[in-house]
Amino acid sequence: MKKVLIVIDMQNDFIDGALGTKEAVAIVPNVKRKIEEYKKAGHTVIFTRDTHDKDYLQSQEGKNLPVKHCIKGTDGWAISPQLDTSDSLIFDKGTFGSLSLMSYLSENYKDAEFEIIGLCTDICVISNALMLKAFLPEAVITVDASCCAGVTPQSHKNALEAMKMCQIQIINE
């Protein structure tokens, strides 16, 4: 069985930058270990990268969240240097979920099992998990709660509960 690890938005701005939290900082070692395990086993690891332009504040998201973050080419946009992105695909996405990632996965990994980790549980992790469930309804999708952090601890828990209701497996709560 093919296995795919999807690492959502483990970028400097979400860890300890413009929108960072202590919870995000705390999961980095867990995320690093998980990536290493998947790579050692020969499984696929794919990263997403939240990507905004300099005119971010003019977008709908920017008007609702007026904090410049993940501006393409900046240090905040970069994936944490603690994480090994070698031999991995990186999908840049301009919004919460990635249609291009879903198309790629549904074309190339129809019969795979998926594990999703990263930031933020309550925005981009849940968006991509639900999109993947819609694209591949029979796929086994797991989210490792110990490798995710939300905007707040409560919104993290709420997102995990919502994903459970949509038949996404939650481990390591």
LINLINHU-V711451 format. One record per pair of residues at least 6 apart in sequence whose C-alpha atoms are under 6 Angstrom apart, sorted by the first residue. I is the first residue (numbers start at 1). J is the second residue. D is the distance in whole Angstrom. If there is no record, write none. Layout:
i = <I,I>
j = <J,J>
d = <D,D>
This chain:
i = <2,3,3,3,3,4,4,4,5,5,5,5,6,6,6,7,7,7,8,8,8,8,9,9,9,9,10,10,11,11,11,11,12,12,13,13,13,14,15,15,23,24,27,30,31,32,45,46,46,46,47,48,48,48,49,50,51,51,51,51,51,52,52,52,52,53,53,56,57,57,70,70,71,96,97,97,113,114,115,115,115,116,117,117,117,118,119,119,120,120,121,121,121,121,122,122,122,122,141,142,142,142,143,144,144,144,145,145,145,146,150>
j = <112,43,112,113,114,44,45,114,45,114,115,116,46,47,116,47,117,118,47,48,118,119,48,49,50,119,79,118,77,78,79,80,76,80,19,20,76,20,24,25,149,149,147,147,147,83,88,88,89,90,90,90,91,92,92,93,70,72,92,93,94,70,71,72,94,71,72,62,63,66,76,77,77,124,127,128,140,141,141,142,143,143,144,147,148,148,148,149,149,150,148,149,150,156,150,155,156,159,168,168,169,170,170,170,171,172,171,172,173,172,156>
d = <5,6,5,5,6,5,6,5,5,6,5,6,5,6,5,5,5,5,6,5,5,6,5,5,6,6,6,6,6,5,4,5,5,5,6,6,4,4,5,5,6,5,5,6,5,6,6,5,5,6,5,5,5,6,5,5,6,6,6,6,5,6,5,6,6,5,6,5,6,6,5,4,6,5,5,5,5,5,6,5,6,5,6,5,5,5,6,6,6,5,6,5,5,5,5,6,5,5,5,6,4,6,5,6,5,6,6,5,5,6,4>
